[in-house]
Amino acid sequence: MPTGRSAEKELKLRMVGVDVSKGLGNAFVMRCTTQLQVETGDGEAREFVGVAKSGISHMKACNAAVTRAIVQALNDSAIRSYIERPQLERPAELSNRRHRR
């Protein structure tokens, strides 16, 4: 799977919010809520929220919350449709192909 500039498609992920708090009624449980914005290469933008708790640390809670938001994004029908849709050739690639003949 190509990555970087050679990739056929791109997803832009941006963390737009993180909130860490103590769990209600239990001072030892940390809760983390993350807001993840995902934009597809064709301009579709969506936002996903991940929530998780941990009795160990706020880092574990936030790691789990980020993971949950990403899983939601990858299971979203519009994002999945973009990923699974065949990539159309770019105009520059079509032009190069015509010149090679």
C-alpha positions as CSV (number, residue, x, y, z in Angstrom):
1,M,0.0,0.0,0.0
2,P,1.7,3.2,-1.1
3,T,1.9,6.0,1.4
4,G,2.9,9.7,1.3
5,R,2.9,11.5,-2.0
6,S,2.6,8.2,-4.0
7,A,-0.6,7.1,-2.4
8,E,-3.7,7.0,-4.6
9,K,-6.0,8.3,-1.9
10,E,-5.6,10.4,1.2
11,L,-7.4,10.8,4.5
12,K,-6.6,13.9,6.6
13,L,-7.0,13.3,10.4
14,R,-7.1,16.2,12.8
15,M,-7.6,15.9,16.5
16,V,-9.9,18.9,17.2
17,G,-10.7,18.3,20.9
18,V,-9.5,16.3,23.9
19,D,-11.2,16.4,27.3
20,V,-9.8,14.6,30.3
21,S,-11.7,14.4,33.6
22,K,-12.1,12.2,36.7
23,G,-14.9,9.7,36.6
24,L,-18.0,10.6,38.6
25,G,-18.0,9.0,42.0
26,N,-14.6,7.4,41.6
27,A,-11.5,9.6,41.9
28,F,-9.3,6.8,40.5
29,V,-11.0,6.5,37.2
30,M,-9.9,8.9,34.4
31,R,-12.3,9.6,31.5
32,C,-11.1,10.9,28.1
33,T,-13.2,12.2,25.3
34,T,-11.6,12.9,21.9
35,Q,-13.0,14.7,18.8
36,L,-11.5,13.5,15.5
37,Q,-12.1,15.3,12.2
38,V,-11.5,13.2,9.1
39,E,-11.4,14.7,5.6
40,T,-11.3,12.5,2.5
41,G,-9.3,13.4,-0.6
42,D,-12.5,14.4,-2.4
43,G,-13.4,16.9,0.3
44,E,-15.9,15.0,2.5
45,A,-15.4,16.0,6.1
46,R,-16.8,14.2,9.2
47,E,-16.3,14.3,12.9
48,F,-16.1,11.4,15.3
49,V,-16.1,11.2,19.1
50,G,-14.3,8.6,21.1
51,V,-14.9,8.1,24.8
52,A,-13.0,5.8,27.2
53,K,-12.2,5.3,30.9
54,S,-9.2,3.9,32.6
55,G,-8.4,3.2,36.3
56,I,-4.6,3.2,35.4
57,S,-3.9,6.6,33.8
58,H,-5.3,9.4,31.7
59,M,-2.9,8.3,28.9
60,K,-4.5,4.9,28.6
61,A,-8.0,6.4,28.6
62,C,-7.0,8.8,25.8
63,N,-5.2,6.1,23.8
64,A,-8.4,4.1,23.9
65,A,-10.6,7.1,23.1
66,V,-8.5,8.0,20.0
67,T,-8.7,4.4,18.9
68,R,-12.4,4.3,19.2
69,A,-12.8,7.5,17.2
70,I,-10.6,6.1,14.4
71,V,-12.6,2.8,14.4
72,Q,-15.8,4.8,14.0
73,A,-14.2,6.8,11.1
74,L,-13.1,3.6,9.3
75,N,-16.6,2.1,9.7
76,D,-18.4,5.2,8.5
77,S,-20.2,4.5,5.3
78,A,-19.1,7.6,3.5
79,I,-15.4,7.1,4.5
80,R,-15.6,3.4,3.5
81,S,-17.1,4.3,0.2
82,Y,-14.3,6.7,-0.5
83,I,-11.6,4.2,0.4
84,E,-13.2,1.3,-1.5
85,R,-14.1,3.3,-4.6
86,P,-11.7,2.7,-7.6
87,Q,-9.3,5.6,-8.1
88,L,-9.7,7.5,-11.3
89,E,-6.6,8.3,-13.2
90,R,-5.3,11.8,-12.7
91,P,-5.2,14.1,-15.8
92,A,-1.4,14.1,-15.8
93,E,-1.3,10.3,-16.0
94,L,-3.7,10.3,-18.9
95,S,-1.6,12.9,-20.7
96,N,1.6,10.9,-20.1
97,R,-0.1,7.7,-21.4
98,R,-1.1,9.4,-24.7
99,H,2.5,10.6,-25.3
100,R,4.0,7.1,-24.8
101,R,2.0,5.5,-27.6
